[in-house]
Amino acid sequence: LYHAFTINELKKIVGKAGFKIIDVGYTKRDNKKPNIFLIAQKSQLKTYHL
């Protein structure tokens, strides 16, 4: 089974996973359907001290 994500679905999932979205959009491709791109950064790294 496959699912084609919309840009809004991807933004929601990535945000819930704790990432900060830096850029999102569509690729420009000649005579082809565009792909979605999303650049994100992990918001905060949790460190544990033993």
C-alpha positions in Angstrom: 0.0 0.0 0.0 1.3 3.5 -0.9 0.3 7.0 0.2 1.2 10.2 -1.6 1.6 12.8 1.0 0.4 16.4 0.5 2.7 19.2 1.5 0.5 20.0 4.5 0.5 16.4 5.7 4.3 16.3 5.6 4.6 19.6 7.5 2.2 18.2 10.2 4.0 14.9 10.6 7.5 16.5 10.7 6.3 19.0 13.2 4.8 16.3 15.5 8.1 14.4 15.3 9.9 17.4 16.9 11.5 19.0 13.9 11.7 22.6 13.0 10.8 23.2 9.3 13.4 25.4 7.6 12.1 25.3 4.0 9.4 23.4 2.1 8.2 23.6 -1.4 8.1 21.9 -4.8 10.9 21.1 -7.2 11.0 22.6 -10.6 11.2 19.9 -13.3 10.8 20.4 -17.0 7.8 18.5 -18.4 7.4 16.4 -15.3 5.3 16.6 -12.2 7.1 18.3 -9.3 8.3 16.6 -6.2 7.8 18.0 -2.7 11.0 18.9 -0.8 11.2 19.6 3.0 14.3 20.7 4.9 14.0 20.4 8.7 16.2 20.5 11.8 15.7 18.6 15.0 14.5 21.2 17.5 16.3 20.1 20.6 18.6 17.2 21.4 17.9 15.6 24.7 21.1 14.7 26.6 21.3 12.3 29.4 24.0 12.4 32.1 24.9 9.1 33.8 
